């Protein structure tokens, strides 16, 4: 009677739920769970959640046993955020709440309650993106460069060039044509720069008319080609810039590379503007 009552509650619950055995294989799933993952009970029973888990989150499966042990020791449920992928390719962020469940012969099973948090994640991602993006141009801002570019580049050990660019006589342009025209010029410059630096380039607006370009998998010669292409593309509109660029040194943090490029940019301005300056190979 008690088991029948449990199964009725489990099956009719609006909360997606799945019961897994000691090997992590589904022994029962309710209708809400099937609706969430887009698979039928026959496609799930006897298989693990790996069948619908995003490839980048599969490593979590290897740690579930340890997480459950820690949760049991603390007498608390385990909560994990993970991505599920439906057969049509639609991805859903979910919050898994995992609790121990006693199976036949006192086997250690796991009951998972699943909450779809996709909308919450989209809102969070939007807020995070806004905090890392320059509102006028859509380029990264300083925080975006620090949070994203530095962490990615410092971890990859690939040849990286940092360039600092300052648009020449921008204040004079604003005074002559107005701030609306100046804003349009900045947006156009960012659009053109993105085309010139390619997929391995990261563009950040550092402030005012100053920009930072980070070029990965790049040497000085390739960096110069990209900067010359940008100069050629902006020349018809009368836009010129002063640039300093330098190659990241072994065991050097990218912020130090940026400081060196910034000093080189000021040298380009002192030398007459509308030029690109680099330092000697280290």
C-alpha positions, 0 to 999 in steps of 0.5 A: 500500500505504501509503495503504491502510494509512493509510485502514484505521488512520484508519477503524478508529481509536477516536479521532474523526478528520476530514480537511479540505482547504485550504478547510476542507471535509471530505474524509474522516471516520471512524466515531468522528467520525460517532458523535460528531457524529451525522451520516453521512459523506454529510452531512459530506463536502464541508461544513465543521465549521460544520455541527455547531459551536455558533453561539457558537464559529463565530468560531473557524473564521475563526482556524484558518488563523492558529492552524495557521500559528502551530502550524507555526512552533512545530512544535507541534499546535494544540489548541482547545476547542469545542462540537459540537451534534448533530442532536438538540440534544445539546451536546458539548464537544470538544478538537480537536488539529489537525495539518497534512497534505499533500494532493494536489499538496502542498495544505495539508490539516488532520487533526483528532483529536477528544476528547469532554471534556464530562464534564470540562467539567461537573466544572469548571463545577460546581467553578466554580459552587460557588466563586461561590455561597453554599452556604446560599442558592444566591445569588452570593457575593462572588466570584460578584458580582465575577467575573460581575456586574461584568464583565457590567454594566461591559461593557454600558453600560446603566442599572444600580442597585446596592442593599445590603440588611441584614435588621433585627434578624437577630441577635436573631431568631437568639438567639430562634429558633435558627440553624436558623430563621435559616438558613431565613429567609435561604433564604426571603428569597433565594427571595422576592428572586429573584421580585421582582427579575426576570431582569435582577436579580442577587442576592448574599449579601455576608455574614451577613444582608447582600445586594447586588442589582444591577438592570440596565436599571433606573432609580431609580424601577424599583429602588424598585418592586422593593425595595418589592415585596420589602418587601411580600412579606416583611412577613407573615413579620415580616422587614424590611430596611434598604436603600441604592440608587444608580444607577451613574454614567457611567464608574464601576466597579460596585464604586464604585457598591456602596460608595456603596450600602453607605454609604446602607444604613448611613444607613437603619439610623441613621435607624431601619431598615425603610426605603430610602434613595437619593442625589440624582441625579448 
